[in-house]
Amino acid sequence: MRLLGAADVRALAARLDVAPTKRLGQNFVHDANTVRRIVRLADVQAGERVLEIGPGLGSLTLGLLEAGAVVIAVELDRRLAEALPATVADLAPAAADRLTVVAGDALRVPVPDAPVRLVANLPYNVSVPVLLRLLADVPSLAAAVVMVQAEVGERLAAAPGSKIYGSPSVKAAWYGRCTIAGTVPRGVFWPVPNVDSVLVRFERGPARGDTVLRDRVFRLVDAAFAQRRKTLRQALATAVGGTGAADALLRAAGVDPGERGERLGIEAFLALAEAAAPVLP
């Protein structure tokens, strides 16, 4: 199977009259070694159902098919969605029946076939919302390797107490563990982005609770990080009915009311959410 190179990517884009747009977060990978490295880091196994978001012109799609995956590719740009099966039929005809293309917005479109792994070059402008939506709505996803802007990836993988630890860090931790799996040079993209990129590896952990509890945790997380410099007693006051109520809630959960949200891990927020059930149904 032949993967796409730089000349292939430009030729395909010209044929389809596609000009990569910042609005859609389109930066197409054109380096076969990078594609195979991503697939290898994701530990894709033959026969596995793999979800890809934003396949674009098909660089990573072909790499996943080369590894024997059954690929469900979700693409917002309808021209690219319509062209992808033809690209695969041309370059990897034996694998064409292992590709399903879903045209639609990854923030909303139903994902078919219960994929077990997510491998994607996520659109950088919506990478966190897309990742969190998929982790919430596609419980079959047990693992992922996604390419995102370096700043975003570091935030997803950050530990409590770090300056970059925040709401995305805690929300991702609800579902499992994120780590940085490597960096990606700017030169493997067309057009070349003006930001650095990293690969984030995700492994789903045991279920922490139902959607009601999750939503309560996330509401508390959002309140805690809305104004990072405030103590939790102050930051949670509006959400739970005043500073007195916040103080009592924090003490019931075993959390120092004078602490700040950036010091709390997912387990502490989980304890807060359980204690807050009477005031945050």
PyMOL commands that set and color helices and strands:
alter all, ss='L'
color gray80, all
select helices_A, chain A and resi 6-16+32-41+59-66+78-91+93-98+124-137+150-156+167-175+186-188+211-226+232-235+237-240+243-252+261-263+266-275
alter helices_A, ss='H'
color red, helices_A
select strands_A, chain A and resi 28-29+49-53+70-75+99-103+117-121+143-149+176-184+189-190+197-204
alter strands_A, ss='S'
color yellow, strands_A
deselect
rebuild
show_as cartoon
